[in-house]
Amino acid sequence: AQVNAEIDWDRRYRHMKMHTCLHLLCSIIDAPVTGCSISADKGRLDFDLPEMTLDKDSITRDLNALIEQAHEVKTLSMPASEYATLLQITRTQAVAPPVIQGSVRVIDIAGVDIQPCGGTHVANTKEIGQVFCEKIEKKSKHNRRVILRFE
C-alpha cells in the first residue's frame, strides 16, 4: 500500500529542542534519572535525590548559560560490545540504550554531556532558545521531578 505522510516540522523541531535541553539538565543535576517525559511545549526529568537541594532559579540560569554557549551536538556510534563503558555514562540505568545492527547511538554535547540516546536533537544548543524551570516536585522519598518550559 502506498502511504503519503508529512512531518509537522514545527512540532518535531520543538521536541528536538526540548529533548536536547533535557540532556543539558542531566549535566547540571548530579543524580540518576528515574523518569522522563518530552512534549513540544515542556519536558521533565525525575531524579533519584533524597533531599530537596534543587532551586528553580539556579536551574533556569544554568540551563540558559549552557544554551547560550552554543555547544555542538554530535551523533556518534559505539559498538554494543562496549556496553560496560555505556553503563558508566548512562544516567538512566533502568532503560537499556537502543542497539541497532550491533551499535548504540550516542549523543555528545561537546564538553557537557554524553549519553546513549535514540531520540532527535538539534545540532547546536543555541537552537534551543530560552527555557525556564517551571516547577520542582517531590514525587516520593527519593524522587524529585524537574519540569521545564520554553519562554
C-alpha positions in Angstrom: 0.0 0.0 0.0 1.2 3.5 -0.8 1.2 6.0 2.1 1.6 9.7 1.9 2.9 11.3 5.1 4.0 14.7 6.1 6.1 15.7 9.1 4.8 18.6 11.2 8.3 20.2 11.2 7.5 22.9 13.7 6.2 20.4 16.3 9.1 18.0 15.7 11.7 20.8 16.0 10.2 21.9 19.3 10.5 18.2 20.5 14.2 18.2 19.3 14.9 21.4 21.2 13.3 20.2 24.4 15.0 16.7 24.2 18.4 18.3 23.8 17.6 20.7 26.7 16.9 17.7 28.9 20.4 16.4 28.2 21.7 19.7 29.4 19.5 19.3 32.6 21.2 16.0 33.2 24.6 17.6 33.1 23.7 20.1 35.8 22.0 17.8 38.3 24.3 15.1 39.5 21.8 12.3 40.2 20.5 9.2 38.3 17.4 9.8 36.1 14.4 7.8 37.1 11.8 9.1 34.6 11.3 11.3 31.6 8.6 12.9 29.5 9.1 15.1 26.5 6.5 17.2 24.6 6.6 20.0 22.1 5.9 22.6 24.9 7.5 21.2 28.0 9.7 18.4 29.3 10.5 16.8 32.6 13.1 14.6 34.2 12.8 12.7 37.5 15.9 12.4 39.6 16.9 10.0 42.4 17.5 12.7 45.0 16.7 12.0 48.7 17.0 15.7 49.7 15.4 18.8 48.2 18.6 20.5 47.0 17.2 21.9 43.7 16.4 25.5 43.0 14.3 26.7 40.1 16.2 30.0 39.6 19.6 28.3 39.6 18.4 25.6 37.2 17.0 28.3 34.8 20.1 30.3 35.0 22.5 27.4 34.5 20.5 25.9 31.6 20.3 29.2 29.7 24.0 29.8 30.2 24.7 26.3 28.6 22.3 27.1 25.8 24.0 30.5 25.1 27.4 28.8 25.0 26.4 27.3 21.6 27.7 23.8 22.2 27.8 21.5 19.2 25.6 18.4 19.5 27.1 15.3 17.7 25.6 11.9 17.0 28.2 9.1 17.4 28.0 5.4 17.1 29.5 3.0 19.7 29.8 -0.8 19.4 27.2 -2.5 21.6 30.1 -4.8 22.8 31.3 -1.8 24.8 28.2 -2.0 27.0 30.2 -1.7 30.2 31.5 1.6 29.1 28.0 2.7 28.1 26.7 1.9 31.6 29.3 4.2 33.1 28.0 7.2 31.1 24.3 6.3 31.1 22.2 8.4 33.5 19.0 6.3 33.1 20.0 2.9 34.3 16.5 1.4 34.1 16.3 1.6 30.3 18.9 -0.1 28.1 20.2 2.0 25.3 18.8 1.0 21.8 21.1 -1.3 19.9 20.7 -1.2 16.1 22.8 -3.5 14.0 25.3 -4.0 16.8 25.8 -0.3 17.5 24.5 2.1 20.1 23.7 5.7 19.1 25.4 8.2 21.4 24.7 11.9 21.7 27.7 14.0 22.6 27.2 17.7 23.6 30.7 18.9 23.4 32.2 19.2 26.9 28.8 19.0 28.6 27.1 15.6 28.3 27.4 12.3 26.5 24.6 9.7 26.6 23.3 6.7 24.7 20.1 8.0 23.1 17.8 7.1 20.2 15.9 10.4 20.1 16.1 13.5 17.9 18.2 16.5 18.8 19.3 19.9 17.5 22.8 20.5 16.0 23.7 23.2 18.5 22.5 24.1 21.9 21.9 27.8 20.8 18.9 26.5 18.7 17.1 25.6 22.0 16.3 29.3 22.9 15.3 30.5 26.3 13.9 28.0 28.8 12.8 28.2 32.4 12.3 25.7 35.3 8.6 25.9 35.9 8.3 23.5 38.8 10.2 21.1 41.1 8.1 18.4 42.7 8.8 15.9 45.4 7.2 12.7 44.0 8.5 10.3 46.6 11.1 9.9 49.3 13.9 9.7 46.7 12.3 11.2 43.6 12.4 14.9 42.5 10.7 16.0 39.3 12.0 19.0 37.4 9.7 20.5 34.8 11.0 22.8 32.0 9.2 25.0 29.6 10.2 27.3 26.7 9.9 31.0 27.4 
